[in-house]
Amino acid sequence: MDVKEATEKDIEATVVQGQTTYVADPYGELQRGLKERHVQFIALGGTIGTGLFLGIGSALATSGPLSLFLGYLFTSVAIWAMMQSLGEMTSLFPLPGMIAQLGSRFVDPALGFAIGWNQWYNCAIAICAETSAAVVLIQYWTDINPAAWITIILAIVVFLNVIAVAIYGEAEFFFAGIKIITILGLLILAFVIDLGGGPSHDRLGFRYWKHPGAMNTYIGTGSTGRFLGLFNTLINAAFAFGGVEQVAVAAGETKDPARNIPKAIRRVFWRLLFFYVLGSLGVGVLVPSTNDHLLYGSGVASSPWLIAINNAGIPVLPHILNAVLVTSAASSANANLYTGSRYLYALAQQGQAPRFLLTCTKRGVPIYCVGITGVIGLLTYMTVSSGGANVFHWFSSLVTIAYLLTWLSICLAYTRFRKALIHAGVDRATLPFRARGQPYTAWGGAGFFAVVLLFNGFPVFTHGNWNARNFVSAYIGLPIFALLYTGWKVVTKSKIVPIDEIDLVTGRVDLDHVVNGAQPRPRPKKLPDLLRRMASKIG
């Protein structure tokens, strides 16, 4: 058993049989309390929130059904490329808040500092965005002061995060299960309604793709307007996909990460296909893009799923759907509090945040990290004076830019990680997870995110559409990220890590253990292979 120095602050990482445990004396330590089923459900549905159920309606109204479908399809491909890159790095180095450590280890400590703090405030603001959305949805039933519901939701979320990571895992297992069942049920319902199986027996087919049209013009006219409409859906999708990387953050508290993280990463493909791609297709065939409620409805009334259910004449189901949306938003707030606290913990591990943040309870909860991150959620009380819908829009814009910066950084970090493996002579076939199509998938994903990042606020630059508030919310994340990077670089005089000095040892899983059986056997790709294996077992 080899014990390596994990940070400059007396934090140790012990590598043994494919698992990494962390000792942060005298502060306590994180515990691997997340089971396989927890990790799988976090990967499948942990951060599915109001973006997919609610925010998708505005993209449909602005851009049209075909643009919506293509936008979510293109974004799914880019997210898949990013997750492939992240999966290979995280399954080899299952460190707490691993994304916050990618930049420091593989690129530059200043980049790690910027990524970590960028993701921390991203998660903290996302708590506000999801909580404000939940409050708007609750107002579908009652007009009780929103402050009461904010207090209740925040109290529940904090409670689930301070007990133990296993309790958080159970809560997310339950919430993710509800969301998965709901989206699968909605996809089946969309198929039935589209073929005329609803109470009205009106067969829709692709009626709304013909009239009012498959692709709406946005800002411009003709082909230019249709292109801008398509590009606008990419920005909307970025918020809906936010948090897909959360499974990597949980790697440091996952049992047998060499086995469970790769399985979770592989299943992200199915999440992208069924939930996002087919979901965007479903709403596009059920609701015309000209429906006024998509843009001017309030709360659940603007959900294209609810509009389709009401148009089909199905009673009671709207209330059930609203309840699911509330739990979905609360679940996403819960997940973001967990993720944000682990980013803060990872920063403290690297000496980029105060050491007292390393303090953990006996059950392995970084209590101060949870408390400080949870305090930011109090900003949700702005909902009371400014209106939930407006606050949700402000927060979602800030969150989107932060997600794009993180995804871009992950792809860039992978390109250097891969070069370090090649330089060290490490055979990628021995890794717990081997990303496909590299390094082209990483560079392709990086290019996609960079384009969306730079042009996400394009409407404010067009004639007659200047809006200072929208400009700030669309681009404020860029100078913040640049300030974090340059500030830490100037203070510490950090330099880009040379390829031959990249650390490929500290916190790494035992590759011999992986090769000898920790990694699940690949499924046979051809029927003859399967038959031969079956015959050998029978024999």
N, C-alpha and C positions, 0 to 999 in steps of 0.2 A: 504494500500500500504506500503510495507516494503522496506526500503533502506538499502542495505548492503555495507560494505566496500569491493570494488573489488580488490584493490591492496594497497600496502603500500604508494603509491604516490598520494593519494587524488583522485583516479579515482573511480567513483561510478557506480554501476549497479542497475537499478531499474527493479523489476519484476512486471509485470502487464499484465494480460490477455494473457498469453502465449507469450509475446514479451519482449525483453530485450533491453533497450536503454542505451547508454553510455554517460556519461558526463565527460569530461576531461578538466575542467576549469583550467587555462584560455586559453586552447589551441584549443577550438572548439570540435566538436564531429563527429563521423561517422554517417551516415544517412542510414536508411533502404530503399534504393532506388531500390533494385532488386525485381522485381515482380515475380509472380509464373512462367510465361512463360520464363523469363530470367533464373531462377534457373533450370527449367526442361531442357532447351537447353544446359546450361552449363554442366549439368550432362550427357546429351546424347552425346554431340559432342564438348564440349568446348576445349578439349586438344587433339583431334584427329589431328595428324600432320604428319610429314614426316616419322615417324616410321612405320605407317601402310601402307602408300601409296608408300614409297620409300625404306626405310631400310629393309623391309621384303624380298626384292629380294636377298640380300646377304645371309640371313638365308636359303632361298630356295636353292641357289646354293651350299652352304656348306653342308647342312644336308639332303636335299631331301624333297619331298612333305608330306610323312606320318609323318616324324619327325617334320616338320614345324607345321602341324595340331595338333599333340599331344602336342608339346611344348606350343602352344598358348592356347590349351584347359586346360592343367594343370595350366598354369599361370592364366587363367581366373578364375579357381576355387579358387586359393589362393587370387586373388584380390577380388573376391566376399566375401570371408571370412573376409578379412581386412575391406571392406566397410560395412559389417554388423556390425562389432565391432565399427567402426567409426560413423556409422549412429546412433547407440543407444546413444553414448556419446554426439554427436553434437546436436541432436534434443532436448536433455535435457538441454544442456548448449550451446546455440548458441552464442558463444563469438567471437569477431574478431580474425582471425588467430587462431582458436581453437586448431589446431594441435600443435602449438607452446606452448600451455598452458596445453596440456594433461600430459606431463611428469612432469611438476612442480606440478600440482594439485594431480595427482594420484600415482606418483612414487617418484620423487626427483627433487627439483628445478634445480639441476645441469643437469639432463636429459632434462628438459624443455629448459634450456639454449642451450644445445647441439642440440636438435631437431630444435629449432627456427633458430639458425644461420646456421645450416646445410641446412635447407630448403631455407633460404634466398639466400645463395650463389648458391644453386642448381637452384633456379628460375632465378637468375641473369645470370648464365652460360647458362641456357636453352634459354634465350633470344638470346644469341650469336649463339647457335646451330641452332635454327630455322631460324634466320636471315641469317646466312651463307648458309643454305639449300635453302632458298628463292632466294638468289643471284645466286646460282648454277643453279637453275631451270630457272631463267630469262635469263641466258646465252644460253639457248636453242634457244632463238630468236635473241639475239644481243650480240656483243662483246664489248659493252660500258664498260668503267672502272667500276669494281664492287663497288668502293667507292661511286659512285653516287647513286647506288641502295641501298646500306647500309644506306646512309644518309636519303633517302626518306622513307624507311621502318621504321627506328628508329623514325623519326619525326612523322610519322602517329601514331605509337604505343604510343609514349609519349603523343601526343595530345589527343588521345582517353581516356587516363588514368587521365589527369589532369583536364578535364572539370567537370565531375560529375559521380558518380557511375552508375546513370541511363543511361548515354550515353555509358559507357562501357558495360552495360547490353544489350543495343540495338545493339551495334556493335557485341557482341558475339552471340546474338540471330540471327543476319543476317548471320554471318560467320558459326556458327554451323549448321544453316539451309542448307547452301550450301553444307557443308561436309556430312550431313546426306543424303541429296538427292543424292549426288555423290556416296557415298558408296552403297546405295540401288540400284542405277542405275547400278553400276559396278557388283553387285551381280546378278542382272537380266541379264545383258549382259554376264556374265560368264556362266550362265545356258543356255542361247540361243546359244552361241558359242560352248559350250561343246556338245550340242545335234545336232550340225551341222546347226544351223540357220544363220550363218554368210555368207558373200558373197561367200566364197570358198566352203560352204556346206560340210566341212570336219568334220565329227562327231569324237570328241576326246575321249569321255568317260573317262576312267581312263588309257588311253594309256601310259601316261608318268609315271604312277606308276609301270608299268611293264617294260618299257624301257625308260630311263636308270635305273629306279628302285625307290622303295618307300622310302628307307632309305640309304643315302650315308654314307660311312665311313669317319671319320674325325680324322686325326692324326694317330690313330691306325688302325688295320685291324680286320676283322671279327666282332663278336658281340661287342667287346670292342670299335672298331671304330664307329659302329652304335650307341652305347650308348653315346659316346662322341659327336657325331653329334646331337643326341637328346638333350643332356644337353646344347649344344651351342645355340640351339633355345630359351632356357629359358632366356639366357642373352640378346638375341636380343629382346625378347618379353618384358623384363623389361623396355627397353627404349620406346618401342611402347606404353606401358600402362602408362607411366609416366604422372602424372598430374590428374589421375582419381580421386584423393582425393580433387580436387579443390573445389568441391561443398561444402565441410565442411568449407573451408577457407572463403567462401562467406556467411556463416551462420550469421555472425555478422551484415551483411547489407541486410538481406533478410526479407521481410515483412512476418509476421505470420509464423515464423520458425517452430513452433510446428506442423504445417500442411504441409508446403511446403518442408522442408528438408526430412521428411520420404518418401514423394512421389518421390522425386528426387533419393533417395537412392534405392528405390525399382526398379526404371527404369534402374539402372545401370546394372542389370542382363541382360536386353534385349540388352543394348549396348554391353556388353561383348559377348553375343551369336551371334548377327547378324553382328556386325562390325569386331570383332577380330576372333572368331572361324570360322564363315562361310567365312570371308574374307581370312583367311589362307587356307581354303579348296579350295576356288575359284582360287587363284593364283597357287595352286598346281596341279590343273587339266588342267590349260590353258598353262602353260609354262614348258618346260623340265628343270630340274635342271642343265643341261649341257650347257644351252644357255650362250654364252660368255658375252652378254651385262649385265647379272645380276651382274657380278663382275667387269667387265672392261669397262662398259658403263659410260658415264658422265651425271650427272644431271638426267633429266627425262628419258633419254635413258635407265637407269638401273631399272626403275620401271617395275615390272612384268606386271602391268596392261597395260602399253603402249606397251610392247613387244607383249602381247596377241592381242591387237587391231591391231597392224601392221601386225602380222602373219595372222590375219583374213581378212586383206585387207579392213579395214574400213577407209575411208579418213576423213580429217578434225578433227575427234574426238581427235587425239593426241594433237592438239593445245588447244582444249577446256579443256582436262584433265590437261595439263600443267598449264593453267590459274587457275584451281581449286587448284592444288597443291601449287601454289604460294600464293593464298589467305589462304590456309590451314596453311602454314608455318607462314605467317604473323599473322594469328589469334592466333596460339599457342604462338608466341612471345608476343602478346598483353595480353593473359591470364597469361603468366608467369610474366610479369611486374606487373599486378594487384596482383597476388598471393604473389610475393616476397615483394611488398610494405606492404601488410597486415601482413606478418610474422614479418617484421621489426617493424610495429606498435604494434603488440602483445608483442614483446620483450620489447619495451619501456613501455608498460602498466605494465609489471611485474617487472620493474626496472632493466632489463637486457640489456638495451640500453639507450642512452642519452634521457632525457626527451623532448628535443626540437623536437624529432621525433613525438611526440603526436600532434603537430600543424596541424590543419585541416583548409581547406578553408571553406567559408560560405556554400559551396555545399557538405561538408563532405568528401573532399579528403585529405588524409594525405600527403600533398604536398612535404615535405622533404623526406619522405619514397619513394615516387614515383621518385623524382629526383635522390636520391642516388642509387636506384636500376637501374634506367635507364642509369646512367653513366657507369655501368659495361658493358652495351651493346656496348660501344665503342670498346671493345676488338675484336668485329667482324671485325674491319679493318685489323686484322691479315690476313684476307682472301686475301687481295690485294697482300701480299708478299709470303704467304705460300700456297696459293691455297685453294679454297672453300671446296673441297672434303676432304682434309687433316684436315682442321680446324674443319669441321663438325664431323669427326671421333674422334678427340681429345675431343671436347666438349661433344659429346654424351656419351663417356666412363665415363667422370667425372659425368655427370648427372645421369647415370644409378646407380652408386654406392650410390649416395645420396638418390635416390628414395628408394632403397632397405633398407637403414638404417632407413628411415622414416616409411616405411610400417611395418618393424619389431618392431619399437618402439610403433606404434599404437596398434598392437596386444598385446604387453606386457602390455601397459597401461590399455587396456580393462580388462585384467585378474584381476588387482587390483581394478579397478572401480567396477567390478561385486562383488568382495569380500566386498567392502565398502557398496554396496547396501544391500547385505545380512546381514551384521553386523548392519546396521541402520534399518533393518526391512522394507525396501522399496519394495513394490510389483511391480515386473517388468511389470505386466499387466497394471499398471497405466501409464507407460512411453509412450511418443509420438511415439516411435519406439522400437520394441522389436526384437533384433537380433536372428536369428535362430541357433540352434545347439550349443549354448554356454555352457561351455567355450571351447568345443572341436574345433570349427571352428577357434577361436582365436589362440589356441596353434598350430593347424595344419598350419595356415597361417604363424605364427612366425617361425616354423620349416622350412617351404619351403623357406622363404626369407633368413633365416640364411644360409642354404646350398648354395643357389645361390650366396649369398654375399661372402662367404668364398672361393668359387671355381670359381668365375666369370673370373678370369685371368688364369685359368688352362693351356691354351696352352703355356704360356711362361715357364712353368716348365717341358715341355716335351723336349726330346732330339732334339737339333738342332733348337729349336724355341725361344730361349731366345731373348728378345727385351726389352731393358731398358725403352724405351718410353711407350710401351704397359703395362709393369709392373707398372710403375708409374701411368698411367691413370686408371688402373684397381683397384689399392689398395690405392692410395693417400687419398681417402675419409676416410678410417679407422683410420689412425693416426690423421687426422684432427678432426674427431668426438671424438676420445678418448682424444685429447688435450683440446677440448672445455669442455668436461664433467669433467675431472680431474682438469682443471684450475679453473673452477667456484667453484668446490667442495672445493678446497684448499683455494681459496680466501674468500669464504663466510662461509666455514665450514658447508655446508648444509648436511642434513641427509635424509635418506629415510623416507617418511611420513608414520607414523603408520596407519594401516587400520582404527582404531577408530578415527583418527584425520583428515581423508580425508574430505575436504569441499564438501558437497553435497547440499549447499544452495545458495552460491553466484552466481548470474547470471543464476539461474535455471528458466525454464519456470514454469508457474503456473499449477501444475498438476491437480488441481480441474477444471481449465478451459479446460484442455485437455480432462479429463474424461467427462465433460459436453458438449462436442460437437466440440472442436477444431480439434480433430483427426477424419479423415474421416472414415466412417463406413466400416468395412471389407466386402469384397465381399463374398456372400454365396458360399460355397465350393461344395454343392451338388444341383442337379436339383430340388429335392423335396423342399428344403429350399427356392429356388428361386420362385417356384410356390406358396408356402404358402405365401411368402411376397407379391407377385403380387395379390393373391386372397384377402389378408387382405386390400390392398390399394383400390382394386375395391369395396370391401364390405363397 
